[in-house]
Amino acid sequence: MNIRVVIPYLVEFLHDETGARILRLYKAVDLICIWLAFITFFAYLRQQFTAWESSLACLYFAAILPLTFALHFYHPYDRASLLAWLLAIWCARARRFWKFSAVAIVAVLIKFDAIVLPGLYFLGNATYQTWRKYLFQSSAIAIMLFVIFEGLSLWLGGVWVSQDYGAQILRNFKMMIETAIFYPPTLAFGLPIVLAILGYKSGDQFMRAERLVRRNDSGHFGCRVEL
Protein backbone atom coordinates (compact mmCIF):
# COMPACT_ATOMS: atom_id res chain seq x y z
CA MET A 1 0.00 0.00 0.00
CA ASN A 2 3.06 2.27 0.04
CA ILE A 3 2.52 5.44 2.10
CA ARG A 4 -1.15 5.87 1.10
CA VAL A 5 -2.39 5.22 4.60
CA VAL A 6 -5.79 6.86 5.21
CA ILE A 7 -8.11 4.41 3.45
CA PRO A 8 -6.41 1.20 4.69
CA TYR A 9 -6.37 2.47 8.28
CA LEU A 10 -9.98 3.67 7.99
CA VAL A 11 -11.13 0.30 6.69
CA GLU A 12 -9.20 -1.57 9.39
CA PHE A 13 -10.75 0.67 12.07
CA LEU A 14 -14.27 0.10 10.73
CA HIS A 15 -13.58 -3.62 10.48
CA ASP A 16 -12.45 -3.77 14.12
CA GLU A 17 -15.43 -1.71 15.32
CA THR A 18 -18.19 -3.31 13.26
CA GLY A 19 -16.90 -6.74 12.28
CA ALA A 20 -17.88 -6.07 8.66
CA ARG A 21 -15.84 -7.82 5.99
CA ILE A 22 -12.84 -5.83 4.79
CA LEU A 23 -13.62 -6.23 1.09
CA ARG A 24 -17.18 -5.05 1.68
CA LEU A 25 -15.90 -2.01 3.54
CA TYR A 26 -13.52 -1.16 0.69
CA LYS A 27 -16.43 -1.39 -1.73
CA ALA A 28 -18.55 0.85 0.50
CA VAL A 29 -15.80 3.48 0.68
CA ASP A 30 -15.44 3.32 -3.09
CA LEU A 31 -19.16 3.81 -3.77
CA ILE A 32 -19.63 6.52 -1.16
CA CYS A 33 -16.70 8.49 -2.58
CA ILE A 34 -18.10 8.17 -6.11
CA TRP A 35 -21.46 9.48 -4.87
CA LEU A 36 -19.87 12.38 -2.99
CA ALA A 37 -17.64 13.15 -5.98
CA PHE A 38 -20.69 13.65 -8.21
CA ILE A 39 -22.29 16.00 -5.70
CA THR A 40 -19.06 17.94 -5.15
CA PHE A 41 -18.29 18.12 -8.87
CA PHE A 42 -21.73 19.50 -9.71
CA ALA A 43 -21.72 22.00 -6.82
CA TYR A 44 -18.25 23.23 -7.79
CA LEU A 45 -19.18 23.66 -11.45
CA ARG A 46 -22.36 25.55 -10.53
CA GLN A 47 -20.18 28.30 -9.11
CA GLN A 48 -19.04 29.10 -12.66
CA PHE A 49 -21.45 27.46 -15.12
CA THR A 50 -25.16 26.95 -15.68
CA ALA A 51 -27.03 23.98 -14.25
CA TRP A 52 -27.31 22.55 -17.78
CA GLU A 53 -23.58 22.81 -18.45
CA SER A 54 -22.77 21.36 -15.02
CA SER A 55 -25.15 18.47 -15.61
CA LEU A 56 -23.54 17.70 -18.97
CA ALA A 57 -20.12 17.60 -17.32
CA CYS A 58 -21.41 15.19 -14.66
CA LEU A 59 -23.02 13.08 -17.38
CA TYR A 60 -19.66 12.84 -19.15
CA PHE A 61 -18.05 11.91 -15.84
CA ALA A 62 -20.62 9.11 -15.43
CA ALA A 63 -20.06 7.94 -19.00
CA ILE A 64 -16.32 7.39 -18.49
CA LEU A 65 -16.64 5.63 -15.13
CA PRO A 66 -16.94 2.16 -16.76
CA LEU A 67 -13.43 2.73 -18.14
CA THR A 68 -12.25 2.54 -14.54
CA PHE A 69 -12.33 -1.23 -14.82
CA ALA A 70 -10.42 -1.49 -18.11
CA LEU A 71 -6.69 -2.32 -18.03
CA HIS A 72 -6.64 -1.29 -14.38
CA PHE A 73 -5.54 -2.70 -11.06
CA TYR A 74 -8.05 -1.95 -8.31
CA HIS A 75 -6.80 0.85 -6.08
CA PRO A 76 -9.17 1.46 -3.17
CA TYR A 77 -7.91 4.99 -2.54
CA ASP A 78 -8.43 6.45 -6.03
CA ARG A 79 -12.07 7.53 -5.52
CA ALA A 80 -11.26 9.09 -2.16
CA SER A 81 -8.33 10.85 -3.77
CA LEU A 82 -10.60 12.21 -6.50
CA LEU A 83 -12.97 13.58 -3.87
CA ALA A 84 -10.10 15.20 -1.96
CA TRP A 85 -8.74 16.79 -5.16
CA LEU A 86 -12.16 18.24 -6.02
CA LEU A 87 -12.55 19.74 -2.55
CA ALA A 88 -8.99 21.12 -2.61
CA ILE A 89 -9.54 22.70 -6.03
CA TRP A 90 -12.78 24.26 -4.81
CA CYS A 91 -11.09 25.68 -1.69
CA ALA A 92 -8.17 26.96 -3.75
CA ARG A 93 -10.45 28.76 -6.16
CA ALA A 94 -12.41 30.27 -3.28
CA ARG A 95 -9.09 31.36 -1.71
CA ARG A 96 -9.95 29.67 1.59
CA PHE A 97 -6.38 29.03 2.69
CA TRP A 98 -7.07 27.19 5.96
CA LYS A 99 -9.72 24.96 4.45
CA PHE A 100 -7.46 24.32 1.47
CA SER A 101 -4.59 23.42 3.80
CA ALA A 102 -6.72 20.96 5.77
CA VAL A 103 -8.03 19.26 2.63
CA ALA A 104 -4.54 19.16 1.06
CA ILE A 105 -3.14 17.42 4.14
CA VAL A 106 -5.87 14.78 4.03
CA ALA A 107 -5.36 14.42 0.26
CA VAL A 108 -1.63 13.71 0.69
CA LEU A 109 -2.37 11.15 3.40
CA ILE A 110 -4.80 9.47 1.00
CA LYS A 111 -2.44 9.54 -1.99
CA PHE A 112 0.86 11.38 -2.15
CA ASP A 113 0.44 12.88 -5.64
CA ALA A 114 -1.61 15.66 -4.00
CA ILE A 115 1.72 17.17 -2.94
CA VAL A 116 1.48 19.35 -6.10
CA LEU A 117 -1.70 21.11 -4.90
CA PRO A 118 0.13 24.14 -3.40
CA GLY A 119 1.32 24.89 -6.93
CA LEU A 120 -2.30 25.18 -8.04
CA TYR A 121 -3.10 27.49 -5.12
CA PHE A 122 -0.26 29.82 -6.11
CA LEU A 123 -0.64 29.74 -9.91
CA GLY A 124 -4.42 30.06 -9.73
CA ASN A 125 -4.55 33.02 -7.37
CA ALA A 126 -1.30 35.01 -7.48
CA THR A 127 -1.26 38.32 -9.33
CA TYR A 128 1.43 40.94 -9.77
CA GLN A 129 0.14 42.73 -6.69
CA THR A 130 -0.46 39.68 -4.48
CA TRP A 131 2.17 37.15 -5.49
CA ARG A 132 4.17 37.55 -2.27
CA LYS A 133 1.17 36.70 -0.12
CA TYR A 134 0.28 33.62 -2.14
CA LEU A 135 3.89 32.53 -2.45
CA PHE A 136 4.20 32.59 1.34
CA GLN A 137 0.95 30.67 1.84
CA SER A 138 1.73 28.14 -0.88
CA SER A 139 5.26 27.63 0.41
CA ALA A 140 4.00 27.10 3.96
CA ILE A 141 1.54 24.36 3.01
CA ALA A 142 4.03 22.86 0.52
CA ILE A 143 6.62 22.50 3.29
CA MET A 144 4.01 20.92 5.55
CA LEU A 145 2.98 18.43 2.88
CA PHE A 146 6.61 17.58 2.14
CA VAL A 147 7.28 16.98 5.84
CA ILE A 148 4.27 14.64 5.98
CA PHE A 149 5.48 12.84 2.86
CA GLU A 150 8.99 12.41 4.22
CA GLY A 151 7.71 11.45 7.66
CA LEU A 152 5.53 8.69 6.23
CA SER A 153 8.42 7.50 4.07
CA LEU A 154 10.68 7.21 7.13
CA TRP A 155 7.97 5.69 9.31
CA LEU A 156 7.11 3.09 6.70
CA GLY A 157 10.69 2.60 5.54
CA GLY A 158 11.27 -0.13 3.00
CA VAL A 159 7.83 0.06 1.41
CA TRP A 160 9.02 1.59 -1.84
CA VAL A 161 9.38 -0.76 -4.76
CA SER A 162 12.12 0.01 -7.26
CA GLN A 163 10.67 0.46 -10.72
CA ASP A 164 12.12 0.91 -14.18
CA TYR A 165 10.13 3.97 -15.28
CA GLY A 166 11.61 3.98 -18.76
CA ALA A 167 10.34 0.43 -19.38
CA GLN A 168 6.98 1.35 -17.86
CA ILE A 169 6.58 4.32 -20.21
CA LEU A 170 7.44 2.11 -23.19
CA ARG A 171 4.79 -0.41 -22.06
CA ASN A 172 2.27 2.42 -21.91
CA PHE A 173 3.06 3.52 -25.45
CA LYS A 174 2.89 -0.07 -26.67
CA MET A 175 -0.54 -0.44 -25.09
CA MET A 176 -1.70 2.82 -26.67
CA ILE A 177 -0.59 1.64 -30.12
CA GLU A 178 -2.10 -1.83 -29.76
CA THR A 179 -5.50 -0.58 -28.54
CA ALA A 180 -5.55 2.55 -30.75
CA ILE A 181 -8.53 4.79 -29.92
CA PHE A 182 -9.89 2.20 -27.49
CA TYR A 183 -7.12 2.91 -24.99
CA PRO A 184 -9.12 3.88 -21.83
CA PRO A 185 -7.21 7.12 -21.02
CA THR A 186 -7.67 8.24 -24.63
CA LEU A 187 -11.41 7.61 -24.45
CA ALA A 188 -11.71 9.33 -21.08
CA PHE A 189 -9.45 12.34 -21.50
CA GLY A 190 -9.31 12.86 -25.25
CA LEU A 191 -12.39 15.09 -25.51
CA PRO A 192 -11.66 17.13 -22.34
CA ILE A 193 -8.09 17.78 -23.52
CA VAL A 194 -9.33 19.02 -26.91
CA LEU A 195 -11.94 21.25 -25.26
CA ALA A 196 -9.39 22.57 -22.77
CA ILE A 197 -7.06 23.54 -25.62
CA LEU A 198 -9.84 25.23 -27.59
CA GLY A 199 -11.09 27.11 -24.54
CA TYR A 200 -7.72 27.97 -23.02
CA LYS A 201 -7.83 31.66 -23.94
CA SER A 202 -11.39 32.08 -22.71
CA GLY A 203 -10.63 30.54 -19.31
CA ASP A 204 -9.70 32.66 -16.33
CA GLN A 205 -6.37 32.47 -14.50
CA PHE A 206 -7.47 29.70 -12.16
CA MET A 207 -8.84 27.50 -14.94
CA ARG A 208 -5.60 27.78 -16.91
CA ALA A 209 -3.54 26.95 -13.83
CA GLU A 210 -5.81 24.01 -13.04
CA ARG A 211 -5.21 22.49 -16.47
CA LEU A 212 -1.47 22.62 -15.93
CA VAL A 213 -1.53 21.08 -12.45
CA ARG A 214 -4.07 18.39 -13.23
CA ARG A 215 -1.75 16.94 -15.87
CA ASN A 216 0.33 15.59 -12.99
CA ASP A 217 -2.40 13.19 -12.10
CA SER A 218 -3.90 10.79 -14.61
CA GLY A 219 -5.86 8.46 -12.43
CA HIS A 220 -8.67 9.97 -10.41
CA PHE A 221 -11.36 9.03 -12.92
CA GLY A 222 -10.07 5.48 -12.82
CA CYS A 223 -8.16 5.42 -16.09
CA ARG A 224 -4.78 5.27 -14.45
CA VAL A 225 -1.76 5.47 -16.73
CA GLU A 226 1.21 3.60 -15.29
CA LEU A 227 3.80 6.39 -15.54
Phi, psi and omega in degrees: 000356178061221181254021177270089199260336191298308185293314177301316180292322177298314180295318178297320178297313180296323178297316180294324184279326187251337184081003180293152181295142184298315180297324177294321179293319176300319179295320179296316178299318180300310183291320179297319179292324175298314181299313180293327179295320177299313181297314181295317180300314180295314181297321178294314181296328181294344176289340186233340186231171178286165178298324179295313179295319179295322179293321177297320179296318178293325177296319177296318176304313180295324183293329182268353180301322178302335179292345177307326188264009180259128177051045191218134170274138185290120177244112188287354181257356184294318181293319178296323178295319176303312180299317179296319178298316180299315179295319179295318178298317179299312180296323179294317180295324179281355179060038175264088190299313184292320176294318177301316181299315181297315181293321180297321178297314178298319181299319179292324178291332176285310182203126195291349180293346178290358179297345180275355184300323176303329177298320177296317181301319181287307185296328183280341188238336186290137173236178180300326182276333188244009189296329180295317179300312183285333174294318178296313181295316181294320180294321181298312182287328177297318178297318180297317180294322179294321178297318178298315179301311181293321179298317177295322180296320179288319181296319180254046183303141178090003182273344181289141178250124179295134184223141176273096186291328177299315178295323180295318178297319178296322177296322178298312180296322178297318179295321178298318181291317183292325183263353178052230184287351181270006175295122187309313178299327177294316179295321185283315190255353182301306181296312178301323179295316179298314180295323179295321178294315181294326183260013185300315184291330182277348179283156177277181184302317183293319180297319179293320178294323181297320180297322180292315184288322183295341178294343177290337186238125185246009193237000190287340175270005175101338180272081189273121176270129184279078179251000000 
